Amino acid sequence: MIELPPLPALVVGTVHHTRHRPLRHTFDYRVYEFLIDLADPPTLPRWLAPWTVLRGEDHLDGAAGVPALQANVIRVLERSLQGPPVSRVLMLANARVLGHVFDPLTLFWCLDAQDDLIGVVMEVHNTYGERHAYVISGADVHRASVDKKFHVSPFNDVSGEYDVRIRLSATKVLASILLKHGDQPLVTAVLSGVPKPMTTSAVLKTVVASPLMTWKVSALIRVHGIWLWLKRLPVQPRKPHDQESVR
């Protein structure tokens, strides 16, 4: 059984990103995200809505509404894993901020009736408006490897393997992803945060401290991409992605 924090939760922390080669490039930034039970989405004052909207349309197959998103997550999981019925789906995601959202990584923990972990759906978004879902089994989720199948950075092709570590507890949320080519590290991305009750006052203080979170995430990705391009890091050819994995 996972020791869960009180839900819904506000997860405040940092993202660390390192490109190991052929150029070494590192940056960190502060983030906050929302950890919610899709069957019991949060209710906050309407005046906070411009900074806290969580929509099913922003994830996976884009079906409208949070209930449709939960059904979609379970469908994606069960396509890859055989196991007990899913009773709860927890989502860690960015909310829309003033109408804009960009969520490089969304995590869905799928739990059975005893809150034991069945599996995790790891949804990756790129800046081309595409999405891909990777499924990780409960037995392997703390240290898993999956083949890369999705074009994320314009400077990487779709070859390689991800080493993934994911943790969820009452006191910590962690997602660490290492992209490797053979045994050589290429890119490391780590999200680490502390969950706390998603009260109106906690959300307000966090939003005031970081008022344009998703806009900042989108801007940082492009700024660092331009920096790498100016350093003459080669851009890799990209083919349009088949969205079948998110359906």
RATA-V330344 format. One record per residue. N is the residue number from 1. RES is the residue in one letter. PSI is psi in whole degrees, -180 to 180 (none if undefined). BURIAL is # if it has 9 or more other ideal C-beta (glycine too) atoms within 8 Angstrom, else .. D_LAST is the distance of its C-alpha to the last C-alpha in Angstrom with 2 decimals. Layout:
n:N res:RES psi:PSI burial:BURIAL d_last:D_LAST
n:N res:RES psi:PSI burial:BURIAL d_last:D_LAST
This chain:
n:1 res:M psi:134 burial:. d_last:28.28
n:2 res:I psi:136 burial:# d_last:27.17
n:3 res:E psi:101 burial:. d_last:29.81
n:4 res:L psi:149 burial:# d_last:27.86
n:5 res:P psi:165 burial:# d_last:29.35
n:6 res:P psi:134 burial:. d_last:29.97
n:7 res:L psi:146 burial:# d_last:26.85
n:8 res:P psi:155 burial:# d_last:25.89
n:9 res:A psi:151 burial:# d_last:27.11
n:10 res:L psi:124 burial:# d_last:27.79
n:11 res:V psi:114 burial:# d_last:27.42
n:12 res:V psi:130 burial:# d_last:29.93
n:13 res:G psi:-144 burial:# d_last:30.38
n:14 res:T psi:157 burial:# d_last:30.14
n:15 res:V psi:131 burial:# d_last:28.01
n:16 res:H psi:136 burial:# d_last:29.84
n:17 res:H psi:129 burial:# d_last:28.95
n:18 res:T psi:127 burial:# d_last:31.05
n:19 res:R psi:122 burial:# d_last:30.97
n:20 res:H psi:-32 burial:# d_last:33.32
n:21 res:R psi:161 burial:. d_last:34.09
n:22 res:P psi:-14 burial:. d_last:35.38
n:23 res:L psi:141 burial:. d_last:36.13
n:24 res:R psi:127 burial:. d_last:36.14
n:25 res:H psi:125 burial:# d_last:34.67
n:26 res:T psi:141 burial:. d_last:34.01
n:27 res:F psi:158 burial:. d_last:33.18
n:28 res:D psi:148 burial:. d_last:32.48
n:29 res:Y psi:156 burial:# d_last:31.60
n:30 res:R psi:141 burial:. d_last:31.44
n:31 res:V psi:161 burial:# d_last:28.23
n:32 res:Y psi:147 burial:# d_last:27.27
n:33 res:E psi:171 burial:# d_last:23.96
n:34 res:F psi:133 burial:# d_last:23.08
n:35 res:L psi:114 burial:# d_last:22.26
n:36 res:I psi:157 burial:# d_last:21.29
n:37 res:D psi:121 burial:# d_last:20.36
n:38 res:L psi:-21 burial:# d_last:17.43
n:39 res:A psi:-10 burial:. d_last:19.42
n:40 res:D psi:66 burial:. d_last:22.47
n:41 res:P psi:155 burial:# d_last:21.85
n:42 res:P psi:155 burial:# d_last:25.08
n:43 res:T psi:117 burial:. d_last:27.64
n:44 res:L psi:162 burial:# d_last:29.74
n:45 res:P psi:145 burial:. d_last:32.44
n:46 res:R psi:-29 burial:. d_last:31.38
n:47 res:W psi:-13 burial:. d_last:33.35
n:48 res:L psi:-8 burial:# d_last:31.02
n:49 res:A psi:-37 burial:# d_last:27.89
n:50 res:P psi:-17 burial:. d_last:28.12
n:51 res:W psi:0 burial:# d_last:27.55
n:52 res:T psi:21 burial:# d_last:25.25
n:53 res:V psi:123 burial:. d_last:22.41
n:54 res:L psi:117 burial:# d_last:19.08
n:55 res:R psi:139 burial:# d_last:16.34
n:56 res:G psi:-30 burial:# d_last:12.84
n:57 res:E psi:-18 burial:. d_last:12.40
n:58 res:D psi:4 burial:# d_last:13.13
n:59 res:H psi:153 burial:# d_last:10.16
n:60 res:L psi:-122 burial:# d_last:6.51
n:61 res:D psi:0 burial:. d_last:5.06
n:62 res:G psi:14 burial:. d_last:8.81
n:63 res:A psi:147 burial:# d_last:9.51
n:64 res:A psi:135 burial:. d_last:13.21
n:65 res:G psi:150 burial:. d_last:14.90
n:66 res:V psi:-40 burial:# d_last:14.93
n:67 res:P psi:-39 burial:# d_last:14.65
n:68 res:A psi:-35 burial:# d_last:11.27
n:69 res:L psi:-43 burial:# d_last:10.21
n:70 res:Q psi:-45 burial:# d_last:11.88
n:71 res:A psi:-37 burial:# d_last:10.25
n:72 res:N psi:-44 burial:# d_last:6.70
n:73 res:V psi:-47 burial:# d_last:8.60
n:74 res:I psi:-40 burial:# d_last:10.32
n:75 res:R psi:-44 burial:# d_last:7.67
n:76 res:V psi:-43 burial:# d_last:6.59
n:77 res:L psi:-49 burial:# d_last:10.40
n:78 res:E psi:-18 burial:# d_last:11.57
n:79 res:R psi:-25 burial:. d_last:9.92
n:80 res:S psi:-26 burial:. d_last:12.34
n:81 res:L psi:143 burial:# d_last:15.10
n:82 res:Q psi:129 burial:. d_last:17.47
n:83 res:G psi:-169 burial:. d_last:19.39
n:84 res:P psi:162 burial:. d_last:20.69
n:85 res:P psi:146 burial:. d_last:18.78
n:86 res:V psi:125 burial:# d_last:17.28
n:87 res:S psi:-30 burial:. d_last:19.70
n:88 res:R psi:145 burial:# d_last:18.97
n:89 res:V psi:120 burial:# d_last:16.40
n:90 res:L psi:136 burial:# d_last:18.25
n:91 res:M psi:133 burial:# d_last:16.95
n:92 res:L psi:117 burial:# d_last:19.06
n:93 res:A psi:161 burial:# d_last:18.48
n:94 res:N psi:146 burial:# d_last:20.53
n:95 res:A psi:164 burial:# d_last:21.32
n:96 res:R psi:137 burial:# d_last:21.99
n:97 res:V psi:114 burial:# d_last:25.63
n:98 res:L psi:44 burial:. d_last:27.45
n:99 res:G psi:-5 burial:. d_last:24.28
n:100 res:H psi:137 burial:# d_last:22.97
n:101 res:V psi:140 burial:# d_last:20.37
n:102 res:F psi:124 burial:# d_last:19.47
n:103 res:D psi:89 burial:# d_last:17.92
n:104 res:P psi:-37 burial:# d_last:18.25
n:105 res:L psi:124 burial:# d_last:17.05
n:106 res:T psi:135 burial:# d_last:15.34
n:107 res:L psi:137 burial:# d_last:15.83
n:108 res:F psi:114 burial:# d_last:14.62
n:109 res:W psi:126 burial:# d_last:17.22
n:110 res:C psi:120 burial:# d_last:16.50
n:111 res:L psi:152 burial:# d_last:19.90
n:112 res:D psi:-171 burial:# d_last:21.59
n:113 res:A psi:-21 burial:. d_last:24.40
n:114 res:Q psi:11 burial:. d_last:26.89
n:115 res:D psi:26 burial:# d_last:24.88
n:116 res:D psi:145 burial:# d_last:24.59
n:117 res:L psi:126 burial:# d_last:21.72
n:118 res:I psi:-45 burial:# d_last:19.18
n:119 res:G psi:172 burial:# d_last:16.94
n:120 res:V psi:133 burial:# d_last:15.56
n:121 res:V psi:121 burial:# d_last:12.21
n:122 res:M psi:108 burial:# d_last:13.47
n:123 res:E psi:125 burial:# d_last:11.65
n:124 res:V psi:133 burial:# d_last:13.78
n:125 res:H psi:147 burial:# d_last:14.44
n:126 res:N psi:175 burial:# d_last:16.98
n:127 res:T psi:1 burial:. d_last:19.53
n:128 res:Y psi:6 burial:. d_last:18.18
n:129 res:G psi:16 burial:. d_last:15.41
n:130 res:E psi:161 burial:# d_last:12.66
n:131 res:R psi:152 burial:# d_last:10.38
n:132 res:H psi:141 burial:# d_last:9.61
n:133 res:A psi:126 burial:# d_last:8.98
n:134 res:Y psi:138 burial:# d_last:11.88
n:135 res:V psi:130 burial:# d_last:12.64
n:136 res:I psi:132 burial:# d_last:16.37
n:137 res:S psi:153 burial:# d_last:18.32
n:138 res:G psi:-36 burial:# d_last:20.78
n:139 res:A psi:-27 burial:. d_last:23.73
n:140 res:D psi:1 burial:. d_last:23.09
n:141 res:V psi:-27 burial:# d_last:21.61
n:142 res:H psi:-20 burial:. d_last:25.04
n:143 res:R psi:92 burial:. d_last:25.44
n:144 res:A psi:161 burial:# d_last:22.59
n:145 res:S psi:134 burial:. d_last:22.07
n:146 res:V psi:145 burial:# d_last:18.97
n:147 res:D psi:139 burial:. d_last:19.10
n:148 res:K psi:133 burial:# d_last:18.24
n:149 res:K psi:12 burial:. d_last:15.58
n:150 res:F psi:135 burial:# d_last:15.17
n:151 res:H psi:114 burial:# d_last:17.93
n:152 res:V psi:-72 burial:. d_last:18.99
n:153 res:S psi:141 burial:. d_last:22.75
n:154 res:P psi:-10 burial:. d_last:24.47
n:155 res:F psi:0 burial:# d_last:27.04
n:156 res:N psi:142 burial:# d_last:24.92
n:157 res:D psi:-165 burial:. d_last:23.29
n:158 res:V psi:15 burial:. d_last:20.37
n:159 res:S psi:163 burial:. d_last:22.87
n:160 res:G psi:-177 burial:# d_last:23.78
n:161 res:E psi:142 burial:# d_last:22.67
n:162 res:Y psi:128 burial:# d_last:21.83
n:163 res:D psi:122 burial:# d_last:24.06
n:164 res:V psi:133 burial:# d_last:22.42
n:165 res:R psi:128 burial:# d_last:24.38
n:166 res:I psi:134 burial:# d_last:23.04
n:167 res:R psi:140 burial:# d_last:25.39
n:168 res:L psi:121 burial:# d_last:25.28
n:169 res:S psi:-179 burial:# d_last:28.61
n:170 res:A psi:-20 burial:. d_last:30.81
n:171 res:T psi:-7 burial:. d_last:32.35
n:172 res:K psi:144 burial:# d_last:29.93
n:173 res:V psi:129 burial:# d_last:26.41
n:174 res:L psi:134 burial:# d_last:25.98
n:175 res:A psi:116 burial:# d_last:23.35
n:176 res:S psi:126 burial:# d_last:24.98
n:177 res:I psi:121 burial:# d_last:23.34
n:178 res:L psi:119 burial:# d_last:25.62
n:179 res:L psi:126 burial:# d_last:24.68
n:180 res:K psi:146 burial:# d_last:27.12
n:181 res:H psi:108 burial:. d_last:28.31
n:182 res:G psi:-128 burial:. d_last:30.15
n:183 res:D psi:6 burial:. d_last:32.12
n:184 res:Q psi:127 burial:. d_last:32.50
n:185 res:P psi:140 burial:# d_last:30.74
n:186 res:L psi:-53 burial:# d_last:29.31
n:187 res:V psi:138 burial:# d_last:27.61
n:188 res:T psi:133 burial:# d_last:27.60
n:189 res:A psi:131 burial:# d_last:25.74
n:190 res:V psi:124 burial:# d_last:26.61
n:191 res:L psi:126 burial:# d_last:25.66
n:192 res:S psi:132 burial:# d_last:28.27
n:193 res:G psi:168 burial:# d_last:29.07
n:194 res:V psi:123 burial:# d_last:30.92
n:195 res:P psi:142 burial:# d_last:29.44
n:196 res:K psi:158 burial:# d_last:31.75
n:197 res:P psi:138 burial:. d_last:31.70
n:198 res:M psi:68 burial:# d_last:29.99
n:199 res:T psi:162 burial:. d_last:33.12
n:200 res:T psi:-43 burial:. d_last:33.95
n:201 res:S psi:-39 burial:. d_last:36.67
n:202 res:A psi:-43 burial:# d_last:34.56
n:203 res:V psi:-44 burial:# d_last:31.84
n:204 res:L psi:-47 burial:# d_last:34.61
n:205 res:K psi:-40 burial:. d_last:36.43
n:206 res:T psi:-41 burial:# d_last:33.38
n:207 res:V psi:-39 burial:# d_last:32.36
n:208 res:V psi:-39 burial:. d_last:35.98
n:209 res:A psi:-32 burial:. d_last:36.12
n:210 res:S psi:76 burial:# d_last:32.94
n:211 res:P psi:-21 burial:. d_last:32.58
n:212 res:L psi:53 burial:. d_last:30.13
n:213 res:M psi:-56 burial:# d_last:27.85
n:214 res:T psi:-32 burial:# d_last:24.68
n:215 res:W psi:-40 burial:# d_last:26.98
n:216 res:K psi:-42 burial:# d_last:28.83
n:217 res:V psi:-47 burial:# d_last:25.84
n:218 res:S psi:-43 burial:# d_last:24.92
n:219 res:A psi:-42 burial:. d_last:28.62
n:220 res:L psi:-42 burial:# d_last:29.25
n:221 res:I psi:-43 burial:# d_last:26.54
n:222 res:R psi:-39 burial:# d_last:28.13
n:223 res:V psi:-46 burial:. d_last:31.68
n:224 res:H psi:-32 burial:# d_last:31.26
n:225 res:G psi:-42 burial:# d_last:29.53
n:226 res:I psi:-40 burial:. d_last:32.57
n:227 res:W psi:-45 burial:# d_last:34.88
n:228 res:L psi:-38 burial:# d_last:33.44
n:229 res:W psi:-41 burial:# d_last:33.61
n:230 res:L psi:-26 burial:. d_last:37.22
n:231 res:K psi:5 burial:. d_last:37.91
n:232 res:R psi:32 burial:. d_last:36.85
n:233 res:L psi:126 burial:# d_last:33.88
n:234 res:P psi:139 burial:. d_last:32.35
n:235 res:V psi:134 burial:. d_last:29.13
n:236 res:Q psi:144 burial:# d_last:26.77
n:237 res:P psi:144 burial:. d_last:25.28
n:238 res:R psi:134 burial:. d_last:21.60
n:239 res:K psi:147 burial:. d_last:19.37
n:240 res:P psi:141 burial:. d_last:16.42
n:241 res:H psi:136 burial:# d_last:13.20
n:242 res:D psi:123 burial:. d_last:10.46
n:243 res:Q psi:14 burial:# d_last:7.18
n:244 res:E psi:-32 burial:. d_last:5.47
n:245 res:S psi:-20 burial:# d_last:5.72
n:246 res:V psi:3 burial:# d_last:3.81
n:247 res:R psi:none burial:# d_last:0.00
